[in-house]
Amino acid sequence: MKPNTTKAMHRLIVQIKDALPFNEIDSNFCSDVCTGCSVKLISFIEIEIDNWEYKLNKGKVPNFKDINKLANTAKKIRTVLLKNKLI
């Protein structure tokens, strides 16, 4: 039985939304320590997620490369947010 990549992408999107502080972006979001622009990184991953949600709603079936790319991007962004002490 083939794995259902559409369900996997939906699950990944939910996990990313739960793990990253999308609703906490404001003027005080930046910390004293900055190894990357956290606001821009959150905006970037939010756009990527919105893009995939749109594609999934239109019936596009992601492949494993698509899932892996989004997962790795979110992982790297989470690492930067941890270094910036925002998570």
C-alpha positions as CSV (number, residue, x, y, z in Angstrom):
1,M,0.0,0.0,0.0
2,K,1.4,3.4,-1.0
3,P,1.7,6.0,1.7
4,N,-0.7,8.9,1.4
5,T,1.5,11.9,1.0
6,T,-1.5,14.3,1.1
7,K,-2.4,13.2,4.6
8,A,1.3,13.4,5.6
9,M,1.6,17.0,4.3
10,H,-1.6,17.9,6.2
11,R,-0.1,16.4,9.4
12,L,3.2,18.2,8.9
13,I,1.4,21.5,8.5
14,V,-0.5,21.0,11.7
15,Q,2.8,20.0,13.5
16,I,4.5,23.1,12.2
17,K,1.6,25.4,13.3
18,D,1.7,23.9,16.7
19,A,5.5,24.2,17.1
20,L,6.1,27.7,15.9
21,P,4.9,30.9,17.5
22,F,2.8,32.3,14.6
23,N,0.5,34.3,16.8
24,E,3.2,35.9,18.9
25,I,4.6,38.2,16.3
26,D,4.6,41.8,17.4
27,S,7.1,44.6,18.0
28,N,8.6,42.8,21.0
29,F,9.1,39.6,19.1
30,C,12.8,40.3,18.4
31,S,15.2,39.4,21.2
32,D,18.5,40.9,22.2
33,V,20.2,37.9,20.7
34,C,19.7,37.7,16.9
35,T,21.2,35.1,14.6
36,G,18.6,35.6,11.9
37,C,15.5,37.8,11.4
38,S,12.9,35.8,13.3
39,V,10.0,37.9,11.9
40,K,11.1,37.3,8.3
41,L,11.6,33.6,9.0
42,I,8.1,33.2,10.5
43,S,6.6,35.1,7.6
44,F,8.5,32.9,5.1
45,I,7.3,29.6,6.6
46,E,3.8,31.0,6.9
47,I,3.8,31.8,3.2
48,E,5.1,28.3,2.5
49,I,2.3,26.7,4.6
50,D,-0.4,28.9,3.0
51,N,1.0,27.9,-0.5
52,W,0.8,24.2,0.4
53,E,-2.7,24.5,1.9
54,Y,-3.8,26.2,-1.3
55,K,-2.2,23.5,-3.5
56,L,-3.7,20.7,-1.4
57,N,-7.1,22.3,-1.6
58,K,-6.8,22.4,-5.4
59,G,-5.9,18.6,-5.4
60,K,-2.1,18.7,-5.9
61,V,-0.5,15.6,-4.5
62,P,2.9,16.3,-2.8
63,N,5.7,14.0,-3.2
64,F,8.2,12.9,-0.6
65,K,10.7,15.6,-1.7
66,D,8.0,18.3,-1.1
67,I,7.3,17.0,2.4
68,N,11.0,16.7,3.2
69,K,11.7,20.2,2.0
70,L,8.9,21.8,4.1
71,A,10.0,19.8,7.1
72,N,13.6,20.8,6.8
73,T,12.7,24.4,6.3
74,A,10.6,24.4,9.4
75,K,13.3,22.6,11.4
76,K,15.9,25.2,10.5
77,I,13.6,28.1,11.3
78,R,12.8,26.4,14.7
79,T,16.5,26.1,15.4
80,V,17.0,29.9,14.7
81,L,14.1,30.7,17.0
82,L,15.5,28.6,19.7
83,K,18.9,30.3,19.3
84,N,17.1,33.6,19.6
85,K,15.4,32.4,22.7
86,L,11.9,33.0,21.3
87,I,10.7,29.4,21.8
